[in-house]
Amino acid sequence: MPGRKLKASDFEKVAIDGNMGSLYLALGEEPLLLDKVERVARSLPEESTRDFSLDILFGDRMDVRELAPAMSALPMMAEQRVVIIKRAQSLTPTVQKYLLEYAENPVDST
């Protein structure tokens, strides 16, 4: 699904069906829809492994030294790992560059 635009409700359907891609960018002015996407993403790792397979980072307090390990770590006791970056509009140019490079070859299980 590279480059495909999804509505928040479509994202939820894709997640439920298990047809997730490797990388999603949620943009918009509507906080409720962004919250919905985040809730769905948080629910992807099974509850029993969520502590090991879910990272929530904040763009206004993050640098590459924090992001790189989260993005390259393999899932622990789970099929997939989820990394959520909140306040991404505040990412530094260095972190933005890292993410663009990562998007070219994302880790399939993260």
DRENFI-985527 format. One record per residue: x, y, z of N, C-alpha, C in turn. Coordinates in steps of 0.001 Angstrom, whole numbers, plus 500000, padded with zeros to 6 digits. Layout:
N
XYZXYZXYZ;...
END
This chain:
110
500799498799500000500000500000500000500842501267500000;501974501294499350502809502487499371502082503693498794;502174504798499492501603506038499017500093506117499039;499435505137499558497972505120499581497451505935500751;496458506758500494495833507548501549494687506748502154;494646506718503475493581506019504181492883506971505127;491593506797505265490866507502506315491117506757507611;490861507414508745491066506778510045490281505477510142;489059505469509643488241504250509700488832503153508817;489426503523507688490054502533506807491305501952507459;492039502795508169493225502322508888492827501248509887;491730501481510587491249500508511568490881499187510879;490211499256509724489841498042508992491078497268508544;492082497975508043493323497337507605493988496644508790;493995497307509941494608496726511141493858495476511586;492545495536511585491725494388512005491931493214511045;492024493505509755492207492456508755493621491871508774;494550492555509456495924492080509517496729492369508269;496297493356507510496976493710506259497818494974506410;498512495093507525499273496314507802500535496392506958;500851497600506557502120497870505918503154498151506993;504327498581506592505400498821507546505419500225508126;504870501184507406505032502568507831503778503365507503;503268504088508474502101504947508283502403506320508852;501901507336508194502006508708508646500589509246508791;500223509599510021498878510121510274498969511644510379;498293512309509476498293513774509428496871514283509496;496706515461510043495389516057510016495198517087511093;494163517850510930493819518911511874492805518450512904;492276517230512739491221516745513617491804515844514709;491939516354515933492560515569517010491832514262517313;490518514235517170489787513006517470490149511877516509;490354512214515240490742511193514270492177510727514509;493051511646514851494427511260515176494444510365516411;493619510687517391493509509850518595493013508452518233;492081508373517297491549507071516869492653506231516233;493428506843515360494538506129514715495533505661515776;495815506517516738496748506133517797496205504955518616;494916504992518960494316503881519725494437502569518964;494176502619517669494297501411516849495741500928516842;496680501840516625498097501458516582498560500891517926;498109501498519025498475500987520352497949499578520586;496844499246519968496228497944520194496846496839519342;497704497167518399498245496159517497499084495094518202;500032495478519056500730494407519784499769493788520803;499840492485520938498984491825521914499251492391523306;498220492428524129498336493039525453499472492423526267;499672491128526162500698490452526955502117490856526560;502299491369525346503649491754524899503787493257524678;502747494007524953502727495433524649503874496200525320;504224495834526536505311496533527230506638496398526488;506789495321525731508037495067525016507963495441523546;506764495627523023506598495788521578505925497091521169;505840498028522086505228499323521773506086500433522357;506490501355521511507218502554521948506417503771521543;506253504701522463505608505977522159506641507054522440;507008507762521386508035508798521475507397510144521155;508058511203521563507540512550521363508546513362520553;508088513850519396508948514561518467509623515780519043;508988516427519991509583517635520561510625517326521643;510807516040521966511801515665522985512679514515522513;512828514335521223513476513143520704514654513503519817;515669512634519864516752512744518900516999511367518287;517881511292517333518124510054516597518623508954517529;519383509310518563519893508286519495518766507559520212;517624508191520364516463507554520973515618506834519912;515498507446518747514636506902517709515223505671517023;516483505716516666517097504628515889516952503256516560;517241503127517852517066501801518467515609501332518466;514683502248518667513263501873518668512835501391517288;513310502035516239512905501695514882513587500430514365;514739500081514922515462498916514406515328497687515306;514743497847516480514600496705517393513598495697516833;513892494453517045512971493401516643511901493233517718;510734492760517356509686492559518354510091491463519341;509697491638520573510011490650521594508737489883521944;508763488587521728507633487715522026506361488129521270;506536488726520103505393489184519308505786489151517833;504782489220516971505046489231515538505458490602515029;505003491637515710505321492983515245505591493915516406;506237494991516078506583496033517022505983497320516484;505488498181517364504862499435516954505611500594517603;505953501573516778506574502804517268505659503948516851;505193504694517833504333505851517586505129507100517925;505146508052517008505814509330517252504739510398517311;504546510940518494503568512008518689504288513352518550;503524514371518223504074515719518014505211515705516978;504997514947515920506013514790514876506308516100514149;505392517050514220505643518339513571506829519064514211;507280518593515380508394519220516092509718518491515902;509770517537514995511003516789514776512112517692514263;513326517433514722514479518188514233514792517753512802;515498518576512045515874518174510682516672516865510653;517496516622511647518274515378511699517362514167511839;516375514259512702515427513162512897514560512998511653;514144514093511048513364514013509814514148513270508738;515421513592508600516279512936507605516378511443507900;516571511097509171516650509686509549515360508956509156;514218509541509447512940508907509127512740508747507620;513148509743506857513028509629505398513901508501504868;515104508373505406515989507285504998515417505936505443;514873505898506651514260504676507167513088504248506288;512305505206505834511124504911505014511496504234503699;512713504444503240513168503793502007513326502284502188;513651501853503421513881500434503681513472500111505120;512178500154505425511739499924506803511901498464507228;512037498267508526512073496920509101510659496366509013;510488495210508405509148494651508178508362494412509451;509038494080510536508329493734511765508145494912512695;508560496104512289508396497300513123507506498289512416;
END
